[in-house]
Amino acid sequence: MGQRVAALLGLAWLAACDGATGVIPTVVADTASVLVADPGVVDAPVDPGTLAPDVPDVPDVPEAPDAPDVPDVPDVPDVPSIPAGTLKSGPVGDALCVSGLPWGGKDQERAISRLKEAGIRRIRMDLRWHDVEPKPDEWHLDVLEGRVGPYLDAGLTLLANLCYGNPWATQVPKADYFYPPDDPATFAKYVHKVVTHFQKRGVTDYEVWNEENAGYRFWKPELGGDPKAFGALLIAAVASGRSACPTCRFAFGGPFFHPQLIPGHVQFLTDVQVAHPTLPASYDAMGFHPYPLYPPQAAPEGPPGEEELPFSEMAAQVRATMALAGPTRPLWTTELGWPVYGKIDEERQAAYLVRGILQLVALDATPTCVFTLFDGPEFKAFPPEDAFGLLRWPTTAGEEPSAKPAFTALKFLGTTLAEHRLVRDLRAAALVPAGVYGYALEAPNGERTWVVWTHPTDGPAAVPVAVTALWDQLGAPISGTALVARHTPTYARLKP
C-alpha cells in the first residue's frame, strides 16, 4: 500500500510540472504503463491525465512598492569622559567657619578683628535657651543680641546652635541646663521665639542641640543620650522653626562620631530613625563632627589604629545611614579640630586642620567649623579642651593672644586662596606618587595651584610637575621650582 501511495503522489507532482518541459509527459507515460503492467497493483489501465487535476497558474505577485528613503541618522556626538578625580567645589573661603567664640567684652572685639584678618566668613555660636528664657515666658532676647549681634554687625554669617535644656523645664531635682525638657513643646516655643527674632537679622541656618549622643555631658542623665527623646525634640523644634521662617534651614545636631563609651554617630542616628520613621522630613542638614578618637591624635586621612577612620569613610557611613530612612541630607561639619597635645604639636595641628578642611570641601561636607579660636587658661591640662585654639592663651597679663601656625595656615586659605575651587583630587587622578595626597585648585581667572602632602609618612616625596612658585602651609614662599611633598601641606603654582 505504501508503494502505491508513493507512486501516485510522485505522478501528481510530475503532472503538475506538465508544460514546463518537453520530457516530463514521456516519463509520466512510461511510469504509468509500468504500473499498469503489474497485475498485482491495478486491474485496469491508468490514464496518467486522471491522476491529478491541472494546477491552476499562480497569479503574478505584484511587485512591492519601493520602501521610502530612511533619513540619515545624525551622528551621536561623543560624550566627553570625565577625568578621574574631577571635583566641583564651591570657593574655599565659603567653607571656612569657627565655632565657639567669646560672648562679649574685649575678647569679643579681639575675636571679630582676628576673624576678619583671617578671612573667616562664618561663625557657629550657641543661643542657649536658659539664658533667653530664665523663667517660663520671661524673654531676654537682648542677651543673645549682645552675644552675637556684634558679629552680625561685622558682616559675619551665623550658624546658630539652638541649645540646650532649661532647669525649670524638667522635674529632675537640681538639674542643670544639660538636662532636656520633659515636654519638647517648651523647647519648640523657645525655637520659634529665637528664629522669629533673628530672621530680622538675616540668620537662616540653625543646628538643633550639640553632641546629644554624649549624654554624660550634653543630654543628661543617660551616658549615651536618648535617641527616641532627641528625635521627638528635633521634630518639634524644626516644625516650630519652619513655621517662623519657612526658608530657614535646620540641622540635626552633630553627634560625636566615634563609639567611645557612647553610641557613635551611626548607631545613634540609626536608633533615632527607627524610633521616628518620618525623621528625614524633619531636618534639612546633618551636623557632622569628624573628630578622631578623643583626645584627637589621628590624621584626617585615617588610621593608625583600627578603630580610627578617614574623614571620607566617616562621611560615607553617615550618608549610608541616612539613606536607610529616606533621602540623604547635606553634611554640615559643625565642629572639627585637634588640640596641641600628645604627638600633636603646633605645626602638626596646622597641617591636620588644612588637610582636614580641604578633604571636607572635596567631600561636600561644608561649612567646616573649626573648634575653636582661643585657647583657654588650662591649655596644658587633661582633658585638653583648652588647647584646641587657633590663638595662644597669653602668658602675661595684658598680652594679646598670639597666632599659632594653625591660625596663619587658615589665613592663607581664607585670603590668598579664598576664591579658589577644588577641581581635581590628585591622588584619585594618579597624578602624584604613592603616599602623596593633594588637590588642584582653580582661581577665577583659570590659574591653577596644587596643594600636596604625604601620609602616612612625613615624607619627603618628589612630585613631578612644572611649577612657577611654591609656598609652605603658612603661605611663606619656598625657593626653587621643585615640588617636594611633606606632612605639612605645600602649595605650587603650575606653569600655564
C-alpha positions in Angstrom: 0.0 0.0 0.0 2.8 2.4 0.8 4.5 1.9 -2.6 1.2 2.7 -4.4 0.6 5.9 -2.5 4.2 7.0 -3.0 3.9 6.3 -6.8 0.6 8.2 -7.1 2.0 11.2 -5.2 5.0 11.2 -7.4 2.8 11.2 -10.5 0.7 14.0 -9.2 3.9 16.1 -8.8 5.0 15.2 -12.3 1.6 16.1 -13.8 1.8 19.5 -12.2 5.0 20.1 -14.0 3.5 19.3 -17.5 4.2 22.0 -19.9 7.2 23.2 -18.0 9.5 20.9 -20.0 9.2 18.6 -23.1 10.4 15.4 -21.4 8.1 15.2 -18.4 5.0 13.6 -20.3 7.1 10.8 -21.7 8.4 10.0 -18.2 4.8 10.0 -16.9 3.5 7.7 -19.6 6.3 5.2 -19.2 5.9 5.2 -15.4 2.1 4.7 -15.8 2.5 1.8 -18.1 4.9 0.1 -15.8 2.5 0.4 -13.0 -0.4 -1.0 -15.2 1.7 -3.9 -16.4 1.8 -5.2 -12.8 -1.4 -7.1 -12.4 -1.0 -7.2 -8.6 -1.4 -3.5 -8.4 -4.4 -2.5 -10.7 -6.9 -4.4 -12.8 -7.2 -1.7 -15.5 -5.1 0.6 -17.5 -4.5 4.0 -15.8 -4.7 7.2 -17.6 -2.0 9.4 -16.3 -4.0 12.5 -17.1 -6.6 11.5 -14.4 -4.1 11.0 -11.6 -4.2 14.7 -10.6 -6.1 17.8 -11.8 -4.4 20.5 -13.5 -2.8 23.0 -11.1 -4.1 26.5 -11.9 -1.5 29.1 -12.8 -0.3 31.1 -9.9 -1.2 34.7 -10.4 1.7 37.1 -10.7 2.5 38.7 -7.4 2.6 42.5 -7.8 6.0 44.0 -7.0 6.3 45.5 -3.6 6.4 49.3 -3.7 9.8 50.8 -3.1 10.4 51.4 0.6 10.6 55.1 1.5 14.0 56.5 1.9 15.1 56.3 5.6 16.6 59.6 6.6 20.2 59.5 7.7 20.6 59.2 11.4 22.7 62.0 12.7 26.0 61.0 14.3 25.7 60.8 18.0 28.2 63.2 19.5 31.0 61.7 21.6 30.2 62.1 25.3 33.3 63.5 26.8 34.6 61.3 29.6 35.0 62.8 33.0 38.7 62.7 34.1 39.3 60.6 37.2 39.3 62.7 40.4 37.3 65.5 38.9 35.8 67.8 41.6 33.5 70.8 41.6 33.5 72.5 44.9 32.5 76.0 46.0 35.0 78.6 46.9 37.3 77.5 49.7 36.6 80.7 51.6 32.9 80.0 51.8 33.7 76.8 53.7 35.7 78.3 56.5 34.0 78.7 59.8 35.0 79.0 63.5 32.9 77.5 66.4 32.9 78.7 70.0 33.6 82.4 70.3 33.6 85.0 73.2 30.2 86.4 74.1 31.3 89.9 75.0 33.9 92.3 76.2 37.4 92.8 75.0 37.7 89.2 73.9 34.7 89.6 71.6 36.3 92.6 69.9 39.6 90.7 69.5 37.7 87.8 68.0 36.0 89.9 65.4 39.3 91.5 64.4 41.1 88.2 64.1 38.3 86.5 62.2 38.3 89.4 59.7 42.1 89.2 59.4 42.0 85.5 58.6 39.2 85.9 56.0 36.8 83.8 58.1 33.2 84.4 56.8 31.1 82.2 59.0 30.8 81.5 62.8 28.9 79.0 64.9 27.6 80.1 68.3 25.2 78.9 70.9 21.9 80.6 71.5 21.2 79.0 74.9 17.7 78.5 75.9 18.2 79.0 79.7 19.7 82.4 79.0 16.9 83.7 76.8 14.1 82.3 78.9 15.2 82.0 82.5 11.6 81.7 83.7 8.6 80.5 81.7 7.5 83.2 79.2 10.1 85.7 80.5 12.2 86.5 77.4 15.6 88.2 77.2 16.4 88.3 73.6 18.7 91.3 74.3 21.1 88.8 76.0 21.5 86.9 72.7 21.8 90.2 70.8 24.7 91.2 73.0 26.4 87.9 72.3 26.0 87.5 68.6 24.9 91.0 67.4 28.4 92.5 67.1 29.5 89.5 64.9 26.5 90.0 62.7 27.1 93.7 62.5 30.7 92.9 61.4 29.3 91.0 58.4 29.9 87.5 59.6 27.3 84.8 58.8 25.9 83.0 61.8 25.2 79.3 62.1 23.1 79.4 65.3 23.1 76.4 67.7 19.7 76.1 69.4 20.6 74.5 72.7 20.3 73.1 75.5 17.8 72.4 78.2 16.4 74.6 80.9 16.3 73.8 84.7 12.7 74.9 85.0 11.5 72.7 82.1 12.4 69.4 83.8 11.2 67.8 87.0 14.7 66.4 87.8 15.8 67.9 91.1 18.8 70.3 90.9 19.0 69.8 87.1 21.4 72.0 85.1 20.8 73.2 81.6 22.2 70.0 80.0 19.0 68.1 81.0 16.5 68.0 78.2 12.9 69.3 78.8 10.2 66.9 79.9 8.0 68.3 77.1 9.5 69.1 73.7 6.8 71.7 73.2 8.6 74.0 75.7 11.8 73.8 73.7 9.9 74.3 70.4 8.4 77.5 71.8 11.9 78.9 72.5 12.9 77.9 69.0 10.0 79.9 67.5 10.8 82.9 69.5 14.5 83.0 68.7 14.1 82.2 65.0 11.4 84.9 64.6 13.8 87.4 66.2 16.9 86.5 64.2 15.1 86.3 60.9 15.1 90.1 61.0 18.9 89.9 61.3 19.3 87.7 58.3 20.1 84.5 60.1 18.9 81.5 58.1 20.9 78.4 59.4 20.3 76.6 62.6 21.5 73.5 64.3 19.4 71.7 67.0 21.5 70.7 70.0 25.0 69.5 70.0 26.6 66.1 70.5 23.4 64.7 72.0 24.9 61.2 71.9 27.4 62.3 74.6 24.7 62.2 77.2 27.0 62.3 80.1 27.8 65.9 79.1 25.1 67.3 76.8 21.9 65.1 77.3 21.9 64.1 80.9 21.5 61.8 82.8 21.9 59.0 80.2 25.5 58.1 79.3 24.7 57.9 75.6 21.8 60.2 75.3 18.2 59.2 74.4 17.6 58.7 70.7 13.8 58.5 70.9 13.6 61.6 73.1 16.0 63.5 71.0 14.1 62.6 67.8 10.9 63.9 69.4 12.6 67.2 70.4 14.1 67.6 66.9 10.8 67.1 65.1 9.0 69.6 67.4 11.8 72.1 67.2 12.1 72.1 63.4 8.4 72.3 62.8 8.3 75.3 65.1 11.3 76.9 63.5 9.9 76.4 60.0 6.6 78.0 61.0 8.6 81.1 62.0 10.9 81.0 58.9 9.9 78.7 56.1 13.1 79.4 54.2 15.5 78.7 57.1 17.5 75.5 57.3 17.7 73.3 60.4 20.3 70.7 61.0 20.3 67.6 63.1 22.7 68.4 65.9 26.1 67.0 65.1 26.8 63.8 67.2 30.3 62.9 68.3 31.3 60.4 65.5 33.1 57.5 67.3 31.5 55.0 69.7 33.8 55.8 72.6 31.9 54.6 75.7 28.8 56.1 74.0 26.9 55.2 70.8 28.7 56.8 67.8 27.0 58.9 65.2 26.0 55.9 63.0 24.4 53.9 65.8 22.7 57.0 67.4 21.3 58.1 64.1 20.1 54.6 63.3 18.2 54.4 66.7 16.6 57.8 66.1 15.4 56.7 62.6 14.0 53.5 64.0 12.1 55.4 66.7 10.8 58.0 64.2 10.3 56.6 60.7 9.4 60.1 59.2 12.5 61.7 60.6 14.1 62.6 57.2 11.4 65.2 56.6 12.2 66.8 59.9 15.6 68.3 59.2 17.5 69.9 56.3 21.1 69.1 57.0 23.1 66.6 59.1 25.5 68.0 61.7 28.9 66.2 61.4 31.7 66.2 63.9 34.5 64.1 62.4 36.9 64.2 65.4 39.3 61.3 65.7 39.1 59.3 68.9 39.4 61.6 71.9 41.8 63.2 72.5 42.3 63.7 68.8 45.7 62.4 67.6 45.0 60.7 64.3 45.3 62.3 60.9 42.2 63.1 58.8 43.3 60.5 56.2 42.8 57.8 58.8 44.3 55.1 60.7 47.0 54.5 62.6 44.6 52.4 64.7 41.9 50.0 63.5 39.2 52.0 65.3 40.2 55.2 63.6 38.6 56.1 60.2 39.5 58.6 57.5 37.1 61.5 57.1 36.0 60.1 53.7 34.8 56.8 55.4 33.1 58.7 58.3 31.1 60.8 55.7 30.2 57.7 53.7 28.9 55.9 56.8 26.7 58.7 57.9 25.3 59.2 54.4 24.6 55.5 54.0 22.8 55.5 57.4 20.6 58.5 56.3 19.8 56.7 53.1 18.3 53.7 55.0 15.4 56.0 56.1 14.9 58.1 53.0 16.6 60.9 51.1 20.0 62.0 52.4 20.6 65.5 53.6 23.7 67.6 53.2 26.5 67.2 55.7 27.5 70.3 57.7 30.8 70.0 59.5 29.8 72.0 62.5 32.9 71.0 64.5 36.4 69.7 63.9 39.8 70.3 65.4 42.9 69.0 67.1 44.3 70.2 70.4 48.0 70.8 70.9 48.5 67.7 73.0 50.5 64.5 72.9 52.1 64.0 69.5 50.1 66.9 68.1 52.5 69.9 68.2 51.6 73.3 66.8 53.0 72.6 63.4 51.0 69.3 63.1 47.8 70.9 64.4 48.0 73.4 61.5 48.8 70.6 59.0 45.9 68.4 60.1 43.5 71.3 60.0 44.4 72.4 56.5 44.4 68.8 55.3 41.1 68.0 57.0 39.3 71.2 55.7 40.4 70.5 52.2 39.2 66.9 52.3 35.8 68.0 53.8 35.5 70.6 51.0 36.2 67.8 48.5 33.6 65.6 50.2 31.0 68.4 50.0 30.7 68.5 53.8 30.7 72.2 54.3 30.8 74.5 56.2 33.8 73.4 58.1 33.7 74.9 61.6 37.0 74.8 63.4 36.9 74.4 67.2 38.0 77.0 68.4 39.5 80.5 68.1 41.2 81.0 71.6 43.0 78.6 73.9 41.8 78.6 77.4 43.8 79.1 80.6 44.2 75.3 81.2 45.8 74.7 77.9 48.3 72.3 79.5 45.7 70.2 81.4 43.9 67.0 80.6 41.4 66.7 79.1 42.9 69.2 76.6 39.7 71.2 75.9 41.6 74.5 76.4 44.3 73.5 73.8 42.2 73.5 70.6 42.5 77.2 69.8 44.0 78.9 66.8 45.4 81.6 69.1 47.5 81.0 72.2 46.5 81.9 75.7 48.5 84.9 76.9 51.2 84.0 79.4 51.5 87.6 80.6 48.6 89.8 81.9 47.6 92.3 79.3 49.4 90.4 76.5 47.5 89.9 73.2 46.8 86.3 72.2 49.4 85.3 69.6 48.8 83.3 66.5 49.6 79.6 66.4 50.6 78.2 63.0 47.1 76.9 62.6 45.7 80.5 62.5 48.3 81.6 59.9 47.6 78.5 57.8 43.8 79.1 57.8 44.5 82.8 57.0 46.3 81.7 53.8 43.2 79.6 52.8 40.8 82.4 53.8 42.6 85.2 52.0 45.0 84.2 49.2 43.1 81.1 48.2 39.6 82.2 49.3 38.1 82.2 45.8 39.8 79.1 44.6 37.7 76.0 44.0 38.8 72.3 44.2 38.8 70.9 40.7 40.8 67.6 41.0 41.7 65.0 43.5 45.3 64.4 42.5 45.6 61.1 44.2 42.4 59.7 42.6 43.7 61.0 39.2 47.0 59.2 39.7 48.9 62.5 39.2 51.0 62.1 42.3 53.2 59.3 43.6 52.1 56.7 46.1 51.9 58.1 49.6 51.1 61.6 48.4 47.7 63.3 48.7 46.6 66.6 47.2 44.2 68.7 45.2 44.3 71.0 42.2 42.7 74.4 43.0 41.5 76.8 40.3 41.3 80.6 40.6 38.5 82.6 39.0 41.0 83.5 36.2 41.7 79.9 35.5 45.1 79.8 37.2 45.8 76.5 38.9 47.5 75.8 42.2 48.3 72.4 43.6 48.5 71.6 47.3 50.2 68.3 48.3 51.2 66.5 51.4 52.4 63.0 52.5 50.6 60.3 54.5 51.2 58.1 56.4 54.9 59.0 56.4 56.2 62.5 56.9 58.0 62.5 53.5 59.7 63.9 51.7 58.4 62.8 48.3 59.2 64.5 45.0 56.2 65.4 42.8 57.0 65.7 39.1 55.2 68.8 37.9 56.3 72.1 36.3 55.7 75.0 38.7 56.4 78.7 38.8 56.2 79.4 42.5 56.0 77.5 45.8 54.6 78.2 49.3 54.6 76.4 52.6 51.5 75.7 54.7 51.7 79.2 56.2 51.9 80.9 52.9 55.6 81.7 53.1 57.5 81.5 49.8 59.8 78.5 49.2 62.8 79.0 46.9 63.2 76.9 43.8 60.8 75.2 41.5 61.0 71.5 42.7 57.8 70.4 44.4 58.5 68.2 47.3 55.7 66.9 49.5 55.9 66.5 53.3 53.4 66.0 56.0 52.8 69.8 56.1 50.9 71.0 53.0 52.9 72.6 50.2 51.3 74.8 47.6 52.6 75.1 44.0 51.5 77.5 41.2 51.6 75.5 38.0 53.0 76.6 34.7 50.2 77.6 32.3 
